[in-house]
Amino acid sequence: MKKEIRPLVRGFYDIQKLRIEMGNRIVAIFKHKLGQEPGEKEDVIDIKGKIILSKLRSEFSRITDGVKRVTVKNLVGYDLISTLTEFALAKHFGVKGVGPAMGGVIISEFDIEKAKYPSSLWMYAGLDVAPDGCARSKRKEHLRKTEYLSKDGNIKTKKGITFNPFLKAKLLGVLGPSFLKSKSLYAEFYYGYKNRLISHPKHKEKSDMHRHNMANRYMIKRFIVDLYVEWRKLEGLPVSGEYAEEKLSISH
C-alpha cells in the first residue's frame, strides 16, 4: 500500500482520500463493537458513521479533560472508548494540526517497521544532530560517503545527504506552522522550548528566527516520538524508549 500512496502524495499533495479511508476503518471497528455490520462501501463515511465519529470525539474530549497522560489506571471508559487501545485509535484519528495531506506524507514516507527507535525516524527526517553538534543539514561537512554500483559495473563512492529532504521540508515547513496556527497541544513544546532558549545565556545572542527554527524542530521531534510509540503499538511491534530516557534517565 505504501508504494501506491507515496507517488500520490508526492504528485498530489492535497490528497484527501487517506483521511476518509482512516475514518472508514475506525467507523468499521466501532460499528462492530456496537453489534452493527460495517457497510460494503468503503469510499464514503455514511450518516451512521459520522454519528459514531462525532460520539468518539466527544468521549475522547471527556477522557482527556484534565488528564494529560491517559494510562490503564486512570482511563475512565465510556460506551465506545472503554480500553486503552480504543483510546489510542481515536487519538490517532484526531491529532490537531495534522491534515489529510500531511497524514499522507507521514504514512507514505516513514517505514515504521524499520524504525527500531524514535531516533531512527528523526535521522530519516533529518532532525538528528550531526557529529559537529549542529542540526542536520545539506552542508558539506554533514554529507556522508556511500558506495554505489556505476553503469560500467564498478563500485564507486559518492557524498550525499543522510535524510529524506521532501519529508524534512514538509515536517518543518508545513506541519510545524500548522501546529502553531491550530494551537495544537504540540505548540506547548514550541513555546516552552523557545522560552528556555531566550533565557539561556548560550542562546541569548541568537536571532529570533534561529530560536524559532530550533523550537520548531524540537516540537516536531516530540510529535515524532509519540507517533513512533502509537504506530509501533498498532502494528504489534516492540517499542523502545528514547536514548535520553533509557540511557541517561531523562524523561520528558
N, C-alpha and C positions, 0 to 999 in steps of 0.2 A: 504494500500500500504506500510505503514511503516513496518508492520510485515514481509512483503516479502523482503523489501530492507535490513533490519537490519541483518538478518543472512547471506545474500550475502556479505555485506560489512565486517562483522566480519570474515567470512571464506575466502573470496577472495578480499583482499584489493585493488587489481589492477583493479577492475571492471570498464569497460568503457561505459557500456550501459546507465548509468544515464545521461552523458553529451549529448549523441546522442538524448535521449528522450527529454531533455530540449531544445535542438536545434530544434527538430521537432515541439515542441509546439510553440516556438517563430516564426518559419517559418510559421506555420499554421495561427497564429494570423495576421502577416503582409501580408501574401498572401490574406487573406480575405479583408484586408484594400485596397489592390490593385485591388480587384474585381476578384481574382483568387480563384478557388476552391482548397482546400488542397488535396493532393494525398491520395489514400486509404492506401498505405503502410506507416507504422509509424516507421519501424525499420531502415530506411536509409534516410539520408537527400539527396534529389535529386539535380540535377545540378542547377535548378532554386532556390532551397532553399539555396544552397551555395552562389549564387549570392546575394540573399537577405541578408544573414548573413554578407557578405562582405560589402554591402552597409550600413548595420546597424552599423558596426564597424567604417566605415568612417564617418558617420553622428555623431556618438557618440563622436568621437575624435574632430570633428569640434565644437560641442556644448560645450565640456569641455575645449577646448583650451582657456586658460586664465581665466577660470571661475572655482573657487574652489568649490563653492556651487551653484548648479543649483536650482532655485525656479520658481514658476509660473510667477513671474515678469520678471526675466532675461532669461527665456527659449527662445531660438531662434529656431523655428521649421523648419524642412526640409520635404522632401517627405514622408519619413517613420516615423520618430520620430517628432511628432508635438505636443504631450501632455506630461505632467509630468509623467503620468502613463506609457506611452510607453518608456520614458527615463529610468524610474526605472526598467522596464522589461529588457531593453537592458543592463543596468548596472549590473543587477543580473547575466546575462549570461557571462559577461566578467570581473570578478574580477581577476586581475593579481595575480598569485601565488596560486590560488585555482584550482587544477586539478580535473579530474573526480572522482578519488578515494576519495579525501578529500571532494568533493561535496557530495558523497555518505555517508560519515561519518556524515557530518553536517545534512543532510536531515533525516537520519535514527536514529540518536542518540538524537537529540533535539526534544522536543514536543512543538512547538511554541504556541499551544492553551493553554497550561498550564503555559506558561511564561508570567505572568502579567506585570513584569518589566524586564528591561535589567539585573538587578542583579539576577533575577531568573535563567537566563542562566549561569551567572557567577558561582552561587552556584552549579548548577548541574554539571558544568565542573570543579569544584574545583579551581576556580580562585578568590574566595572571600577571605576575611580576617577573620581569626579565632578570637575568643574572646581575645586571648593573644596579638593581634596586628600583628601577623606573617601571612605569606601566608599559605593558607590551605594546609595540608599535611596528611600523614598517621601516624604522631607521636601520641603517646598515649594520650597526652593532647588534641588532636584535634578530638578524637573519640567521638561518641555520643551514648547514650543508646537508644535502641529501643526495643519495645515489639514484640514477635512473638509467634505463636501457635506451640508448640512442637508436636512431633509424638504421645505422650501419651495424647494429648488433653489439656494440661495445658499451661497457658500463662507464658512465661518466658522473661527475658531481656538479651540483649547481647550488646556489644560495637562494633561499626563498623564505617567505613568511611562514610562521608556525600555526596560523589560525585561519578561520573562515571569515574573510573580510565582509562578505554580504551579511552574515549573521551579526557580526560586531556592529556594523553600521545600523542595522535595524534595532538591535537591543539598546544601544546608547542614543541613537538619533531619533527613534520613534517610540519605543516602549518607555524609556526614561521620562521624556516630556509628557507622555500620556499618563503616567503615574502621578506626576505633579499636577497636571491640568485637572484630572478627575478626583484629586485629593484622595488617592488610594491610601490604604494603610501603609504601603511601602514608602510613601512620601515621608513618613516619620523617620525612616532610616536616613533619608537625604538631609532633612533639616537638622537632625541630631548630629550627624557626622560633620555637616558644614559648620555648625556652631563650634564643634570641637576644633576644627581646623582654624577658625578665626581666632580662637582663644589660645591656640598652641603657638609658642614662640617660634618653633621650627617652620610653621606655615603662615605666620602672620604677614610676611612680606610678599606672599604670592598674590597674584591678581585675583579679582573676584571670579573671573572666567575660569582660571586654573582651579580654584577651590570648587567651583560649580562642577567642573568635569570630574574631579576626584570624588565628590559626593554622589554624583550621578552614577559613576562606575560602582561605588560601594553599594548603592541602593539596588542596582541590577544584580550584583553578586549575591545579596541577601535573598532576592527573589529566586535566583537560580538554585540556591541551597534548598529552599522549600520545594521548588519544582522537582529537584532530584529526589528528595525523600518521598513525596507523594507519588511521583511517577514510578519509581522503583517498587514501591509497595503495591501499586495497582498491577504491575507486571509480574508480581511474585518474585522479585529479585532481591538479593541481600542488600541491606542499606548500611553504608559506612558513615561514620561521623566525620566532621571536618578535621583537618590536621591539627588546627589550633585547639580543638576540644579533646581529641583523643591523645595527642602527644604533649600539648602544653597546658592542658586542663583549663582552657579559657572558654567560657560559654557566652553566647550572645543572648 
